[in-house]
Amino acid sequence: MKFGEIPYKRPVIDEYEANYTRLLSQFKEADSFEEQDVALRQIYKERDDFVTMFQLAKIRYLTDTANQVFQKEVNYFNQAFPVYKKLQTQTYQALINAKYKSELESKWGRHLFNLAAHKAKAFDAQIMVDMQEESHLKSVYTQLKGTAQIEFEGKTHNLASLMPFTQVKDRSIRKKASDAYWGFFAAKQEELDDIYDKLVKVRHQMAVKLGYQNYADLAYIKMERLEYNKEMIQNFRRQIVEHIVPLTRKLRARQQKRLGLDSLYEYDLKLEFKSGNPQPKGTPQEILAKAQKMYGELSKETGEFFDYMLRYDLMDVLNRAGKADAGFSWSLYNYQHPFIFANFNGSLEDIVVLTHETGHAFQYFCSRQNEVVEYRIPSIESCETHAISMEFLTYPWMHLFFEDDVGKYFYRHLGRGILSLPYGCLGDHAQHIFYENPHFTPQERADVYKEIKRLYLPYYDYDKNAYLESGRFWQREGHYYELPFYYIDYELARVCAYQFWQKSNKDRIAAWNDYLALCKAGGTVSFLELLKIAKLKSPFEDNCVASIAKDVEVYLESIDDTKF
């Protein structure tokens, strides 16, 4: 069934809860392993039904945030989702105490029960009202950004369509585009401050009710961090400051020299080359056709996958008014469909987001038939490893998109990943402080961001832009509002993905086979166990970050970037 043909039916939450509760009772009261196993599989079917409709409603809303029908449906799910989370937690508690636990473990694996014990700590019925408020606030933020209408150069733009102007060769246009872009956020500063302040407080309230000191402690549980803790994350951030930040200084100095500028301001950072950034050649439809050729040649599995995505209209990549400013891959469980959402704007980011989200979608495609919901998709840092690694593994086909500018693309992509590592660590560090001090005022949060920015992004100069100099650069990033503590997952994954780049340079076929094994494993084991399957070092290991910094620096220094 094509995406547009999938019928939507709102689950009536009272009926859903009653039926789910009946199945839970059958599971608990089963007189044999076989009966308990059947009840568990029926419970998973109920979960699939709910999540499918939730994802479908949200995708249809995000494709057009002015659509009042699906705006109402998203609002409905904001109220209904905590009920689903309550039932999910009851399922985990039932698994932990299952009468035939050993037999279930033998069939479904120990990891499911490790997850159940972990995730059961993240919910209690007393936080349901708080969760509803949290969901509402996240929707307010999404709609605020999605309905942006910014006048620039005689036309009305949304946030995504304005971005290409921040990469043009004419510095005066870059500055005007940057001023227009940040002007939107400056005009909404009070609203953005208020939304975030309320989010921090309601999340802190949830954490305290569940017995945690602050939301950071709860977030680590919610994000399934079974094998690592705050201290390990702090050590990872320290390695980034020690080994990566010095390299970013060198990269920015080379960029400034290439561009022939006396100073490098925030609105210069997106332009890599004086001759202009590489841009993909062709219309969006032609880009998708090239991607189909690329994935057809990469492997039998990716060829079948991408043909499937096109056949069933499972990609929405065209930018348009009212479409949410986002890029993601979600899954429609009942149809075993991945779905890719993006906003092509004619810049090189179109190819980055295409390969990135395809990495997410391909992983789900590989493990979508697993009956256990938790096993289809792993924890977030593992998911981002699939996505960022796909960006590197498709390097041999980038000439299809960039033709003679492919060398520019490689230089830019490798370097941008390095520049991203401190940025993501800054986001993680800032959020730890924000949530460990929930009674901070909005300006106190902004002041903290300004202070620690110097540690991770010492070269950033806002050229006296009052909004940016106030310490609110981060308000553009949906993850702060919608997915707290997600940022470090990108950077842990990036260190893993760079290892696939290293491996590909030695043996591309072996690297691909390791990646395919990683995707097929889905979420059947934990993050560090998945890395063993993929034959990757843990990003927490000593010298892992240093090794990547060294290899990337050697490669980039071998390139005469002045010819670009």
N, C-alpha and C positions, 0 to 999 in steps of 0.2 A: 504494500500500500504506500503510495506516495505521501509525502508529508502533508500536502494540502488536502488530502482525502481522509486523513485520520480524524475520526469523530471525537469531539470533546463532550464529556459528560461530567458535570460537577459531582464529586462524591458527597453524598449526604452524610455529614460527619457523625451524626447520632447513630444512623443505621450502620455505618462503617465500624464505629467503635463497638457496637453490640455484636456484630458478626465476628470481629477480630477477637473480642473477649471470649466468645463461645469457642473459637478455635484454640485459644490459649488454655481454656479449661480442659478441652479434649487432650491437649498436649500434656498437661500436668497430671491428668487422671488416667492416662493410657495404661493398659495392663500388659503391654509388651513393647519391646523396642520397635517392632514393625508399626504398631499403632502410633507410637510417639513420632516416628519418622514421617509417617503420612501427614500427621497434623502439622509438623514443622514445615513440610513442603507446601501445605495449604496456606500457612501463615506467610510464607515468602511470596506466594501468589497474591495475597491481599496487599502486601507491601508494594509489589510491582504495580498493582492497579492504582494505588494512591499516588505513588511517585510519578508514574507515567502522566496522569492527568495534571499533576502539579507542574511538571516540566513543560508539558504542552501549553498550559495556560500562560506560563511565564514567557516562553519563547514567543508566543503570538502577541503578548503584550509588548515585549521588548522590540519586536519588529516594527511596532507602531505605538509609541507611548501615549498617543492621543486617542487610542481605541478604548472607548469607555466601557465596552462590553468586557474585554479582558482585563481592563484596569480593575473592574469590580471583582473579577475572578481572582486576581492576584490578592486583592484586599481580603477576599474570602479565605484564601489559603493562609494569609498572614494570621488569621484567627484560628484556622483549622490545624495548621502544622504542629503547634504544641501538643495537640491531642494525639497526633501521629507519633510524636517523639515520646509521649508518655507510654503508648502501646509498644513502641520499639524497646523502650527501657524495660518494660514488663517482660518482653520476650527474652532479653538478655538475662534478666534475673531468673526466668524460668529455665534457661539453658544452664546457668550456673548450678541450679538445684535439681537438674533433670534426674528422674528416677533411673533412666538408662543412659546416663552420661557417658560411661566408658564405651558403650556400643556406638553412640552418636559420634564420639570423638574418633573412633576407628573409621567410621564412614566419612565424616566431613572434615576431619583434621583438627589438631589441637589449636591451631591459630584462631579458629572461630570462637573458641571458649576463652582464649586470652583476650580477644577483642571484647567479648561480652562482659568479662569481669572489669575491663578498663572502661568501656563506654557506659556501663551502668552507673558509674560514679558521676556522670555529667548531667543527670536529669533527676528532677523530683517534681511531683505535681504542684508543689507550692511555687514553682517559678513559671508556671504556664502563662499567667497574665503578663509577667515581665517579658517573656519570649514574644508574645503578641505585640507588645509595645516596641520591642527591638525590630521585629519584622516590619512594622509600620514605618518606623524611622528610616530603615534602609530603603524602603520604597519611595519615601519622600526625597531622599538624596538622589536616587536613580532618576526619578521624574524631573527633578530640578535640572540635572545635567542633560537629560534627554530632550528637553523642550527648549534648549538654548537656541536663540536666534541672534546672530551677531552680524552687524552690518560691517562689511569690509570691501573696499574697492568697488562700491556700487552694487554689491550683491549681498544676499542674506545667507549666512553660513551657520552650520552647527559646529560643534567642537571638532569633529573628525574632519570635515571638509576644509577647515581652516588650517589644519596642520601642514599640508604641503607648502604653504606660503612661508612657513618657518624654516624651510630648507632651500629657498631660492638663493641664487648668487647675489642678487641685489640686497645689500645690507640694510638699506633704508626700508625696503619692503619687509625684510625679516623682522626688523624692529617694530614696524607698524602692526604686522601680524601678531607678534608676541604681545604687544600692548593691547590689541583687541582681544586676544585669547585670555590673557590674565585680567583684562578689564572686566570680563564677564564674572570671573571669580571674585574680583574686588567688589563688584556691585552686589554680590550675593554673600559677602563675607559674614555678615551678621547671621544670616540663615544657616550658613555652613558651620559657623561656630556653635550655634544653638543646637543643631542636629547632632553634632559630634559630642557636645557636652552631655546631652541627654543619653546618647548611646553609651558613653563611658559610665555614667551613673547607673543606668539600668543594668548594664552588664556586671558592674561591681555588686549591685544588689543581688543579682542571681548568684554570684560566686559566694557571697557571705551566707546566703540562705542555705547553700549546699555545703557549708562548712569550710570553705577555702578562705585564705587570707585576702586574696584579690583575684581579679579576673584572669590575670596572667597564669595563675595556677590552674584555673578551670580550663583555659584555652589549650594548655598542653594535653589535658585529658581529651577534650573534644577533638583535637587534631590527631589523635591516635599515636602520640609519641611514646611508644612502648619502651624504647631502648635508649633514649637520650633525654637529657634534662637541661635546665637553664645554664648550668656550669659548662656543659659541653658546647652549648650554643655560644656562650661568652668566649670560650676558647677559640671556636671557629671564627668569630668576629675579630678576635685578636690577630689571628693568622692573616685575615684579609687586610687589616690595617698594616701589618708588618710586611707582607709580601706583595699585595696587590695595589695598595694606595700609592707606593712609590712608582709603580709601573703606570698608573693612571696619570700621574704628573708628567711623565715622559710623553705619553700619548697625547695629552692636551698641548704640551709644548710643541710637538711635531705638527699638530693640527694648526696651531696659531701661526707657525712658520709657513706651512703650506698655503694658508689663506692670506698671508702677508699682512697680518693685523698687528697693531701695536698693543692691543689688549683683546682678551677673549671674554665676551659677555655671554650671559645666559642665552640670548637670542642668536648667538653665533654657534652654539654647541652642536646643533643638528646638521649644520653644513660641514661636511668632512673635507671637500675638495674644492679648490678655486674654480675648477671647470664644472662643478656641480655634482651632486650626489648621483649615483647610479639609479636609473629609473627602469622599472620593468617595461618591456616593449609589448604593446598590444592592448586591446580592450579587456575588460574583465572576463568576457566569454573566451577570448583567445588565451588568456592566462590559464583559465581552467582547462582548456584543451591541451596546453603545454604540460600542465600538471598531470593530466591523464596519461600523456606519453611518458613522463618522468616516472610515475608510479608503476606504469606497465613494465618499464625496463628495470626498475629497482629490484623487484622480486615478484614471484607469482602471487604471493599473498597480498602485497600492496596493490597490484594490478586489479585483482578481484575486488578488493576493498573500495578503491576509488571509482571503479565502474559502478559499484553498488550505490555509492553516494550520489553519483550523477543520475543514475536510473530512477532513484526514488526521491529526487529533489531535496536532498538532506544538507544543502548548504545555502545559506543566505549571506552573501558577501557584498552586496551592493549598498553603498551609502545613500541615504535619502533623508529628507526632512522627517523629524519625529522618531527616527530610529535611535535606539539607545546607543550611547557612546561606549561600546564594549566589544570584546572579542572573547569567545569561549567555545567549548565543546561540551554538550550535555548528552544525556542518553534517555531514550524512550524505551523503557524496559519491555513493555508488552509487545513491542514490534521489533525488538532487538536492533533498533535504529540508533546509530550515533547521529548527532546533529552539530554542524559547524556554523557559528555566527561570527561575522566580521563586518568591517566597514572599509572596503577598498577606497582609496583616495588618490591613486596614481603614484604613490611614493614606494620606495623600496620596502617599506613596512608591510605592504600588501603580501609580499612573498614570505617575509618573516612570519606574519600571522598565519598565512596559509599553511606553511610547513609545520609551524608550532601546533596549531589546533588539529591538524591532521595527525600529528603524533598522539595527541590525546584520543582522538576518535579511533585511530587504528588499534590502539591498545584495547579499548573496549570491544572493538570488533573481534579481536582475537580471543577474548575470554567471556563474551556476552552470553554464552550458552550455559554458564555455570548457574546452577539453581540457587546457590547461596549468594545473596545480594552483595555481601561484604567481599566476596571473592572476585567479583567482576571487575572492580576498580579498587586499587590499593590506596594507601594514605597519600596525602597531597605531595610530599616531596618526591615520592615514587612516580606519581602522575606527571609532575613537571620534568622528571628525568626522561620520560618517554617523549615529551613534547619538545624540549630543548635539544635532545639528542637527534631528533628527526631533522631539525634545522641543519645540523652538521652532516648527517648521513646522506642528505640530498645534494651536497656540494657538487658531485660530478655532473649534475644536470642544470646548474645555475646559469650556464651559458644560454640555455633555451630562453630564459627570461631577460638576461642582461646583455647578451651578445658580446660586443667588444668591451663593455664595461664590467665584465665578470670579475676581473682582477680587483677593481674598485670594491665590488661587493664583498669579496673574500676579506680584503683588508678591513673594511668597515665592520663586517659582521664579527670577525674574530676580536677586533678591538672593542667593539661595543659590549660584547659579553664581559670583557674584563672591566670596563667602566661601570657595568651594571652591578658587579659584585659588591662594591662599597655602598652603592645606592640602596640595595636591598638590605644590607646590614644596618644602615642608618635607619631604615624603616622599622626594622625589628627592635633595634636599641631604643628608638623613640617610643614605640608602643609599650615596651616594658616599663618605661618611666611614666608614661601617661596612665597606665592602668595600675601601677603601684602607688600612684598619687591621684586617686580618683576625684579629689576635691580641688584639684588645680583649676584655675580660671582658664578661659581660652587663651588669654595672653601669656599666662605662665607656660602653657603647652607650647605656644609659638616660640617663646624664649628658649625653652629646652631644645626644640628642634634647631634653632639657630646655633646654639652652643655646640651640640654634638655634630652638626653638619660640618664644622671645621675639621673634625677628626676624620671624616669619611670623604668629604667633597671639598677639599681645601681650595680648589681652583674656581669654585662657583662665584661669579661676580654678577649681581643683578642690575648693574648700571642705574642705581638709584630708583628702581621700581619700588614704590612704597609698599605695595601689597606683598611682593616677594620678600622684601627686606624686613617685613613684619614677622617672618618665620612661618608663613602659611603655604609654602610651595606644595606641601603634601596634600592639600585639600582637593587637588585634582585627581588623586589616586583613589579609586573606588575601594581598593582593598582595605584602607584604613577604616572606612565606614562599614563596609559590607562583609569583609572577611578578615577580621583582626588576627594578627600574628601569622598570616599567610606568607608575608614577604620573604622570610628566611628560607622557606621551602624552595623558592626559585633559586636561591643562591647555593643551597646544598645540592640541588639538582644540576645547577650549571657546572659545578665542579665535577659531577659525575659525567655530564654531557661532554665536557672537554676531554675526558678520558676516551670517549668514543671517537672524538676527533684524532687523538693521539693514536689509537688503535687502527683507525681507518687509514692513516698515513703509512702504516706498516702492512696491513692485510685487510682490505675493505670487506672481503667476503666473510672473514672470521668475525670482524666487527659487526656486520649485519646479522650473522647467525646468533651472536650473543645478545643483540638487541631484540631479535625475534623471540628468543627464549625468555627474555625479560617480559615482553608484552604478553606472551602466552601464559606466563605465571600469574598474571593479574594481581589479585590481592590475597593469594593463598598463603603467603608468608609475610613477615614484617619487612620493613625497609632495608635493614642491614642484611637480612637473609636474601632479599631480592638482589642486592648488590653482588652477593656471592654467585648467584645464578648467572648474572651478567658478567662475571669476572672483572668487577670494578673494585677499586679501593674505596673504603669509607672516607667521606670528606672530613671526618673527625680525626683520621690518622695523621700522625706527624709527617710532614714533608709532602702530603698530598697536594695541598694548595701551592706550596713552593715549587713543586715539580711542574705544575700547570703554568704558573707564572713564568718560569724559566723557558719552557718550550714555546709558549706564545710569543714571548719577547724575542727569542731567537728568530722565529719565523717572521715577525713583523719587521725586525731590523734588517732582514735579508731583502726586504722589499724597498725599492726606490720609490717612495711615495710622492716625490716631487714630479714624477712623470704623469701623475694623475691630475 
